[in-house]
């Protein structure tokens, strides 16, 4: 699946969930979701673990930038996250 296809699928899921209200303890709770999307050809230097890590980086960017959104992994993000982690120590 291409990154474009993954983003389209994730956006459809996000949009449908955004339309949901779930009953909880007699109250309606609005449902939202943040989704990080990564894509790549599995091979040397790219495996399932790498793709999950990259999607996780994009997920946290989605949360940091306002939640309830779909964000693609961009290759510069991994370097930025490492630098932010060092700065926080």
N, C-alpha and C positions, 0 to 999 in steps of 0.2 A: 504494500500500500504506500502510495506517495505521501509526502508531507501535506500536500494540498488536499488529498482525499481524507487523510487523518484529521486535518483541521475541520473539514466540512462535516465529517461524522461527529466529531466532538462538539461542534457548534449546534448541530441538530439535537444532540443529547442535552446540552446545556439549556437550549431554548425550551425544550419540552419540560425539563425539570423546573425551569423558572415559572412555568404555568401551573405548577402543582401547589396545592395547599394540603397539608396533612393534619388530620385531627390528632391532637395530643392533649390528654387531660382536659377535654372539653373545649380546647382552644384550637384555632387554626394556626398552623405554623407554615410559613412560606419557605419553600425549598429552593436553595441555590447551590451551585457547584462551580468550583474552579478546576480547570483541566489543563495539564501540561502535555504537549504533544512533541514526540521526537520521532525521527525517521532516519533510516540509513540502510545500506546494504550490509548484511551480516557477512563478515569475513575478517581478515586480519585487522586488528585494531577496532573492530566493531562487533560486539556480541550482545546477547539479550541483557546482560548486566549493564553494559554501557548505555543501551537505549533506555533502560529503566532509570538509570542515574540521570541521564539527560532530560527525560520527561519530568523527573522530580525537580530538577533545577527550574524548568519552565513552570511547573506547578507553583513553586514558591514565588516566582515572579508574578504569576497571575494573582496570587493572594496579596502580594506586596503592592500591586498596582490597582487595587480596588475590589478584588474578589468578583465572583460570578462572571468569569470570563474564560476564554480559551487563549492560551499563549503558546506559540511554537518555541522549541528550543533553537537558539541561535548559537553557533559555535563559540562566539566570544563570551557567552554567559558563564561557561565553566571556569574560565580564567578569572572573571569578575567575582564569582562566588568564592574562589580560593583566596583572592586578595582581600575580600571583605572578612572572611574567616580569620585571616592573619591579623587584620586591623582590630578585630574585636578582642583578641587575646591580650 
